[in-house]
Amino acid sequence: MAAHSLTAYQWVLLFGCASASLYAMLAAVAMPFFAARRGRTARAAAAASAASRAADVLTPFAGVGVSVLKPLCGAEPRLYENLRTFCDQRHGNFQLVLGVSSPDDPAIAVVRRLQAAYPGHDIELAVDTRVHGSNLKVSNLINMAERARHELIVIADSDIAVEADYLDSVAAPLADPRVGVVTCLYVAQGVGGFWPRVGALFINEWFAPSVRVAHAVGSRRFGFGATLALRRATLERIGGFDALKDCLADDYWLAEHVRALGLRTVLSRVMVATDVIEPTFSALWQRETRWLRTIRSVNPPGFASLIITFPTPWLLAGAWLTHSLASAPFDGVHLWAALASGAGTAAGFAARMLLHLRSARHERTFWRDLPLVPLRDVLLMFQWLAAAFGSHVVWRGQRVRVDTSTSTTQPAALRVMDVMETSDGG
């Protein structure tokens, strides 16, 4: 070890630990507490609903119907319960279009049960085997869109649950003609055991914070399959769903096409709920490495920068580096480096715990899932390494090549959004 300078690997570790600690602090600050998040969501929904009712003269969408398109594939756990939340809306005029691409799809029985439970609702089942492109979810949407009858269109993934004011809230921003699309973040809950709990942390403590950080610094280049609300006229102006039939990242590109018209994207204050259902390590690994590999394929620099967004491995390295520097022969360089490393590592650990606290539903889940935090971050590190190789992903049983020809310089956090909503929809 040099007497008066740091080695190259020490500089790399020091820089990496500082970057990871800074990201953890930004993510922790950007994420609201779960309870406060729910409270603000409820208040925002009520305010949006009241504003919508009070602005009959001002808004062209007062009383306008909404067609909700939900592409389905298989009878997922809690599918019926999630679909019921879309039936229990306070909005007075909406249509629910549920689409499958096979007459043998088990989701059909769930839809029939829903129609029987809500005989007074406008619930339509679209069974259509036509394939319009390489993206089967978009093919399903193309078939479903023929049945949509209303001026406003809302697309939502099959595993989403919402509150009663959801439609009022997501439709309200579209009263502004400068707004082109409204989208929602989501909170995950594990359904079925240990690995779904780990998968829920992926969304609540990695994906959602990255979106919050990007949004806080002014980015609006996103679109999530959890919710995409837009006017029918806007959808027609971008060429309808046909414009997306061969896109892997269809939800992001729908919003991007709308932005190309000069219209804004609004991230709603409403946060919907989603289920993580992968029952095994292998299923969870495949799903999450699929997201990461798609990020790498479309934005290699952004993929590389993701290395600082799972901080625990860096913080452990920072603790080791602090000890190593403090044990070195005394000199000013190593002393200041040890102090900087120690302070940064301590701040990073505190920020990571604060992020976990803010994401916890209540005190019991905070303590229950606390031992999973290092596992979650270390698993992400290995998934990131695995995703650095390979050129295909598996989506809904289909092997799909990830295309590197659409690579852009878009920031990493935004590409995370691009991939995640595409991976789960339909």
C-alpha positions as CSV (number, residue, x, y, z in Angstrom):
1,M,0.0,0.0,0.0
2,A,1.4,3.4,-0.9
3,A,2.2,5.6,2.0
4,H,0.6,8.8,0.9
5,S,-2.0,7.9,-1.7
6,L,-4.9,5.5,-2.3
7,T,-4.6,2.6,-4.7
8,A,-6.8,2.5,-7.8
9,Y,-9.2,-0.1,-6.3
10,Q,-9.6,2.0,-3.1
11,W,-10.6,5.0,-5.2
12,V,-13.1,2.9,-7.2
13,L,-14.6,1.6,-3.9
14,L,-14.7,5.0,-2.4
15,F,-16.4,6.5,-5.4
16,G,-18.9,3.6,-5.8
17,C,-19.8,3.7,-2.1
18,A,-20.3,7.4,-2.2
19,S,-22.5,7.2,-5.3
20,A,-24.6,4.4,-3.8
21,S,-25.0,6.2,-0.5
22,L,-26.0,9.4,-2.3
23,Y,-28.6,7.5,-4.4
24,A,-30.0,5.8,-1.2
25,M,-30.4,9.2,0.4
26,L,-32.2,10.6,-2.6
27,A,-34.5,7.6,-2.9
28,A,-35.3,7.7,0.8
29,V,-36.2,11.4,0.6
30,A,-38.2,11.0,-2.6
31,M,-40.4,8.2,-1.2
32,P,-43.3,9.2,1.1
33,F,-44.2,7.0,4.1
34,F,-46.7,4.3,3.1
35,A,-49.4,5.5,5.5
36,A,-49.0,9.1,4.4
37,R,-49.0,7.9,0.8
38,R,-52.3,6.2,1.2
39,G,-53.7,9.2,3.0
40,R,-52.6,11.7,0.3
41,T,-53.9,9.3,-2.4
42,A,-57.3,9.2,-0.7
43,R,-57.4,13.0,-0.3
44,A,-56.3,13.6,-3.9
45,A,-58.9,11.2,-5.2
46,A,-61.6,12.9,-3.2
47,A,-60.4,16.3,-4.3
48,A,-60.2,15.3,-8.0
49,S,-63.7,13.7,-7.8
50,A,-65.1,16.9,-6.2
51,A,-63.3,19.1,-8.7
52,S,-64.6,17.0,-11.6
53,R,-68.2,17.3,-10.4
54,A,-67.9,21.1,-9.7
55,A,-66.4,21.9,-13.1
56,D,-69.2,20.7,-15.4
57,V,-69.1,24.0,-17.4
58,L,-65.3,24.1,-17.6
59,T,-64.2,20.6,-18.4
60,P,-65.2,18.9,-21.6
61,F,-65.0,15.5,-19.9
62,A,-67.7,16.1,-17.2
63,G,-70.0,13.1,-17.5
64,V,-68.1,11.7,-20.4
65,G,-67.9,7.9,-20.4
66,V,-64.7,5.9,-19.8
67,S,-63.8,2.6,-21.5
68,V,-61.4,0.5,-19.4
69,L,-59.4,-2.0,-21.4
70,K,-57.9,-4.9,-19.4
71,P,-56.0,-7.5,-21.4
72,L,-56.1,-10.9,-19.6
73,C,-54.0,-14.0,-19.9
74,G,-54.8,-16.9,-17.5
75,A,-56.5,-17.0,-14.2
76,E,-54.0,-15.3,-12.0
77,P,-54.3,-15.4,-8.2
78,R,-56.7,-12.7,-7.0
79,L,-57.8,-11.9,-10.5
80,Y,-61.5,-11.8,-9.5
81,E,-60.8,-9.6,-6.5
82,N,-58.7,-7.2,-8.5
83,L,-61.3,-7.0,-11.3
84,R,-64.0,-6.3,-8.8
85,T,-62.3,-3.1,-7.7
86,F,-62.8,-1.8,-11.3
87,C,-66.6,-2.5,-11.0
88,D,-66.9,-0.6,-7.7
89,Q,-66.2,2.8,-9.2
90,R,-68.0,6.0,-8.3
91,H,-67.8,7.2,-11.9
92,G,-71.2,7.2,-13.3
93,N,-70.5,6.1,-16.9
94,F,-67.9,3.5,-17.6
95,Q,-67.5,0.3,-19.7
96,L,-65.2,-2.6,-18.7
97,V,-63.7,-4.5,-21.7
98,L,-61.9,-7.7,-20.7
99,G,-60.0,-9.4,-23.5
100,V,-58.4,-12.8,-24.0
101,S,-56.8,-14.2,-27.1
102,S,-57.9,-17.9,-26.7
103,P,-61.4,-19.4,-26.2
104,D,-59.7,-21.8,-23.7
105,D,-58.3,-19.1,-21.5
106,P,-59.1,-19.8,-17.8
107,A,-59.7,-16.1,-17.3
108,I,-63.0,-16.4,-19.2
109,A,-64.6,-18.2,-16.2
110,V,-63.5,-15.4,-13.9
111,V,-65.0,-12.8,-16.3
112,R,-68.3,-14.7,-16.4
113,R,-68.4,-14.8,-12.7
114,L,-67.8,-11.1,-12.6
115,Q,-70.6,-10.4,-15.1
116,A,-73.0,-12.5,-12.9
117,A,-72.0,-10.6,-9.8
118,Y,-72.5,-7.2,-11.5
119,P,-75.5,-7.7,-13.9
120,G,-76.2,-3.9,-14.1
121,H,-72.6,-3.1,-15.2
122,D,-71.4,-2.7,-18.8
123,I,-68.8,-5.6,-18.7
124,E,-67.9,-7.0,-22.1
125,L,-65.8,-10.1,-22.7
126,A,-63.7,-10.0,-26.0
127,V,-62.5,-13.4,-27.1
128,D,-60.5,-12.9,-30.3
129,T,-57.7,-15.1,-31.7
130,R,-56.4,-12.6,-34.3
131,V,-52.7,-11.8,-34.1
132,H,-51.6,-8.4,-35.4
133,G,-48.0,-8.3,-34.6
134,S,-45.2,-9.7,-32.4
135,N,-46.5,-8.2,-29.2
136,L,-49.4,-10.5,-28.2
137,K,-50.7,-8.1,-25.5
138,V,-51.0,-5.3,-28.1
139,S,-52.8,-7.7,-30.4
140,N,-55.2,-8.3,-27.7
141,L,-55.7,-4.5,-27.2
142,I,-56.2,-4.0,-30.9
143,N,-59.0,-6.6,-30.8
144,M,-60.5,-5.1,-27.6
145,A,-60.4,-1.5,-28.9
146,E,-63.0,-2.3,-31.5
147,R,-65.5,-2.7,-28.6
148,A,-64.6,0.5,-26.7
149,R,-67.5,2.9,-26.9
150,H,-66.4,5.9,-24.9
151,E,-64.4,9.1,-25.3
152,L,-61.8,8.3,-22.6
153,I,-59.7,5.2,-22.7
154,V,-58.0,3.7,-19.7
155,I,-55.6,0.7,-20.1
156,A,-54.8,-1.2,-16.9
157,D,-52.9,-4.4,-16.4
158,S,-54.8,-7.5,-15.1
159,D,-53.1,-7.6,-11.7
160,I,-54.1,-4.1,-10.6
161,A,-56.5,-3.2,-7.8
162,V,-57.8,0.4,-7.3
163,E,-59.9,2.6,-5.0
164,A,-63.5,3.7,-5.7
165,D,-62.4,7.2,-7.0
166,Y,-59.8,5.8,-9.3
167,L,-61.5,6.6,-12.6
168,D,-62.5,10.1,-11.5
169,S,-59.0,10.8,-10.4
170,V,-57.1,9.6,-13.5
171,A,-59.6,11.2,-15.9
172,A,-59.5,14.6,-14.2
173,P,-56.1,15.8,-15.6
174,L,-57.3,15.1,-19.1
175,A,-59.6,18.1,-18.8
176,D,-56.5,20.1,-19.6
177,P,-56.0,19.9,-23.4
178,R,-52.2,20.1,-22.9
179,V,-52.2,16.7,-21.1
180,G,-52.0,13.7,-23.3
181,V,-51.6,10.7,-21.0
182,V,-52.1,10.0,-17.3
183,T,-50.2,7.2,-15.6
184,C,-49.9,5.7,-12.1
185,L,-47.2,4.3,-9.9
186,Y,-48.0,1.2,-7.9
187,V,-47.5,-0.5,-4.6
188,A,-46.7,-4.2,-4.6
189,Q,-47.8,-6.9,-2.2
190,G,-46.5,-10.5,-2.2
191,V,-49.2,-13.1,-2.7
192,G,-48.3,-16.7,-1.6
193,G,-45.1,-16.8,0.4
194,F,-41.5,-15.9,0.8
195,W,-40.4,-15.2,-2.8
196,P,-43.4,-13.0,-3.6
197,R,-42.4,-10.9,-0.5
198,V,-38.9,-10.6,-2.0
199,G,-40.4,-9.6,-5.3
200,A,-42.6,-7.0,-3.7
201,L,-39.4,-5.3,-2.3
202,F,-38.1,-5.1,-5.9
203,I,-41.0,-2.8,-6.7
204,N,-41.5,-0.9,-3.5
205,E,-37.8,-0.4,-2.6
206,W,-36.1,-0.3,-6.0
207,F,-38.4,0.5,-8.9
208,A,-40.7,3.0,-7.2
209,P,-37.9,5.0,-5.6
210,S,-36.1,5.2,-9.0
211,V,-39.3,6.6,-10.5
212,R,-39.7,9.1,-7.7
213,V,-36.1,10.3,-8.1
214,A,-36.5,10.7,-11.8
215,H,-39.7,12.6,-11.4
216,A,-38.2,14.8,-8.7
217,V,-35.5,16.0,-11.1
218,G,-38.1,16.9,-13.7
219,S,-38.4,13.8,-15.9
220,R,-41.8,13.0,-17.4
221,R,-40.7,10.4,-19.9
222,F,-42.5,7.4,-18.6
223,G,-45.7,5.3,-18.9
224,F,-46.8,2.4,-16.8
225,G,-49.0,-0.5,-17.6
226,A,-50.6,-0.1,-14.2
227,T,-52.6,2.8,-15.8
228,L,-52.5,4.7,-19.0
229,A,-55.4,7.1,-19.5
230,L,-55.9,9.2,-22.6
231,R,-58.5,10.6,-25.0
232,R,-59.7,8.4,-27.8
233,A,-58.8,11.2,-30.2
234,T,-55.2,11.2,-28.9
235,L,-55.0,7.4,-29.4
236,E,-56.2,7.8,-33.0
237,R,-53.6,10.6,-33.7
238,I,-50.7,8.3,-32.8
239,G,-52.1,5.5,-35.1
240,G,-54.0,3.5,-32.5
241,F,-52.6,0.4,-30.9
242,D,-51.4,-0.7,-34.3
243,A,-48.4,1.7,-33.9
244,L,-47.3,-0.6,-31.0
245,K,-47.9,-4.0,-32.3
246,D,-44.3,-4.9,-32.8
247,C,-42.9,-3.0,-29.7
248,L,-41.7,-4.9,-26.7
249,A,-42.0,-1.8,-24.5
250,D,-45.5,-1.0,-25.6
251,D,-46.7,1.0,-22.6
252,Y,-43.7,3.3,-22.6
253,W,-43.9,3.8,-26.3
254,L,-47.6,4.6,-26.2
255,A,-46.8,7.5,-23.8
256,E,-43.8,8.4,-25.9
257,H,-45.8,8.7,-29.1
258,V,-48.3,10.9,-27.2
259,R,-45.4,13.1,-26.0
260,A,-44.2,13.4,-29.7
261,L,-47.5,15.2,-30.3
262,G,-46.4,17.9,-27.9
263,L,-48.7,16.7,-25.1
264,R,-47.7,16.2,-21.5
265,T,-47.5,13.1,-19.4
266,V,-48.9,13.4,-15.8
267,L,-47.9,11.1,-13.0
268,S,-51.1,10.8,-11.0
269,R,-51.0,11.0,-7.2
270,V,-53.1,7.9,-7.2
271,M,-51.1,4.8,-6.5
272,V,-52.7,1.5,-7.4
273,A,-51.9,-1.9,-6.0
274,T,-50.3,-4.8,-7.8
275,D,-49.7,-8.4,-6.8
276,V,-46.4,-10.3,-7.0
277,I,-47.2,-13.9,-7.5
278,E,-43.9,-15.7,-8.5
279,P,-43.9,-18.7,-6.1
280,T,-40.3,-19.8,-6.6
281,F,-36.8,-18.4,-6.8
282,S,-36.4,-19.4,-10.4
283,A,-39.7,-17.7,-11.5
284,L,-38.7,-14.5,-9.7
285,W,-35.2,-14.6,-11.1
286,Q,-36.5,-15.0,-14.7
287,R,-39.0,-12.1,-14.3
288,E,-36.5,-9.7,-12.8
289,T,-33.6,-10.5,-15.0
290,R,-36.0,-10.1,-18.0
291,W,-36.6,-6.5,-16.9
292,L,-32.9,-5.9,-16.4
293,R,-31.9,-7.5,-19.7
294,T,-34.4,-5.4,-21.6
295,I,-32.9,-2.3,-20.0
296,R,-29.4,-3.3,-21.1
297,S,-30.6,-3.9,-24.7
298,V,-32.2,-0.5,-25.1
299,N,-29.8,1.6,-23.1
300,P,-26.4,0.1,-22.3
301,P,-25.1,3.2,-20.5
302,G,-28.2,3.4,-18.4
303,F,-28.0,-0.3,-17.6
304,A,-24.4,0.2,-16.4
305,S,-25.4,3.0,-14.1
306,L,-27.9,0.8,-12.3
307,I,-25.0,-0.6,-10.4
308,I,-25.4,2.1,-7.7
309,T,-29.1,1.6,-7.2
310,F,-28.8,-1.6,-5.0
311,P,-26.7,-0.1,-2.2
312,T,-26.2,-2.9,0.4
313,P,-23.2,-4.6,-1.5
314,W,-21.6,-1.1,-1.8
315,L,-22.2,-0.3,1.8
316,L,-20.7,-3.5,3.0
317,A,-17.7,-2.8,0.8
318,G,-17.6,0.7,2.3
319,A,-17.5,-0.7,5.8
320,W,-14.6,-3.0,4.8
321,L,-12.8,0.0,3.1
322,T,-13.2,2.2,6.2
323,H,-11.7,-0.5,8.4
324,S,-8.9,-1.1,5.9
325,L,-8.1,2.6,5.7
326,A,-8.2,3.1,9.4
327,S,-5.8,0.2,9.9
328,A,-3.3,1.7,7.5
329,P,-0.1,3.5,8.6
330,F,-1.2,7.0,9.8
331,D,-1.1,9.8,7.3
332,G,-3.4,12.6,6.3
333,V,-4.6,11.0,3.0
334,H,-5.7,7.8,4.6
335,L,-7.2,9.5,7.6
336,W,-9.4,11.8,5.5
337,A,-10.3,8.9,3.2
338,A,-11.3,6.7,6.2
339,L,-13.4,9.5,7.7
340,A,-15.1,10.1,4.3
341,S,-15.7,6.4,3.7
342,G,-17.1,5.9,7.3
343,A,-19.4,8.9,7.2
344,G,-20.7,8.0,3.7
345,T,-21.3,4.4,4.6
346,A,-23.1,5.3,7.8
347,A,-25.3,7.8,6.0
348,G,-26.0,5.2,3.3
349,F,-27.0,2.5,5.8
350,A,-29.3,5.0,7.6
351,A,-30.8,6.1,4.2
352,R,-31.4,2.4,3.2
353,M,-33.2,1.7,6.5
354,L,-35.3,4.9,6.1
355,L,-36.3,3.8,2.6
356,H,-37.4,0.4,4.0
357,L,-39.3,2.2,6.8
358,R,-41.1,4.5,4.3
359,S,-42.0,1.5,2.1
360,A,-43.3,-0.7,4.9
361,R,-47.1,-1.0,5.2
362,H,-46.9,-1.0,9.0
363,E,-44.5,-1.7,11.9
364,R,-45.0,-5.5,11.6
365,T,-44.0,-5.7,8.0
366,F,-41.0,-3.4,8.6
367,W,-39.5,-5.8,11.1
368,R,-40.7,-8.9,9.3
369,D,-39.0,-7.9,6.0
370,L,-36.0,-6.1,7.5
371,P,-33.8,-9.3,7.1
372,L,-34.8,-9.4,3.4
373,V,-33.3,-6.0,2.7
374,P,-29.7,-7.2,2.2
375,L,-30.9,-10.3,0.4
376,R,-32.9,-8.1,-1.9
377,D,-30.0,-5.8,-2.8
378,V,-27.5,-8.6,-3.2
379,L,-29.9,-10.6,-5.4
380,L,-30.3,-7.5,-7.6
381,M,-26.6,-7.2,-7.9
382,F,-26.3,-10.8,-9.2
383,Q,-29.3,-10.3,-11.5
384,W,-27.7,-7.2,-12.9
385,L,-24.5,-9.3,-13.6
386,A,-26.6,-12.1,-15.2
387,A,-28.6,-9.6,-17.3
388,A,-25.3,-8.3,-18.8
389,F,-25.4,-11.3,-21.1
390,G,-28.0,-12.9,-23.3
391,S,-30.3,-11.4,-26.0
392,H,-33.7,-12.9,-25.4
393,V,-36.4,-12.6,-22.7
394,V,-39.4,-14.9,-21.9
395,W,-42.7,-13.1,-21.6
396,R,-46.0,-14.9,-21.0
397,G,-44.3,-18.1,-22.2
398,Q,-43.0,-16.5,-25.4
399,R,-39.3,-16.2,-26.2
400,V,-38.8,-12.6,-27.4
401,R,-35.6,-11.1,-28.8
402,V,-34.6,-7.8,-27.2
403,D,-33.7,-5.3,-29.9
404,T,-30.6,-3.2,-29.5
405,S,-31.5,-1.0,-32.5
406,T,-33.7,1.2,-30.4
407,S,-31.1,2.1,-27.9
408,T,-31.3,5.7,-26.6
409,T,-29.5,7.9,-24.2
410,Q,-32.5,8.0,-21.8
411,P,-31.6,7.9,-18.1
412,A,-31.5,4.6,-16.4
413,A,-34.4,5.1,-14.0
414,L,-36.6,5.9,-17.0
415,R,-35.6,2.8,-18.8
416,V,-36.5,0.8,-15.7
417,M,-40.0,2.2,-16.1
418,D,-40.1,1.4,-19.8
419,V,-39.3,-2.3,-19.1
420,M,-41.3,-3.0,-16.0
421,E,-44.7,-2.0,-17.2
422,T,-44.1,-3.9,-20.5
423,S,-43.0,-7.1,-18.7
424,D,-46.2,-7.6,-16.7
425,G,-49.1,-6.4,-18.9
426,G,-51.8,-8.4,-20.4
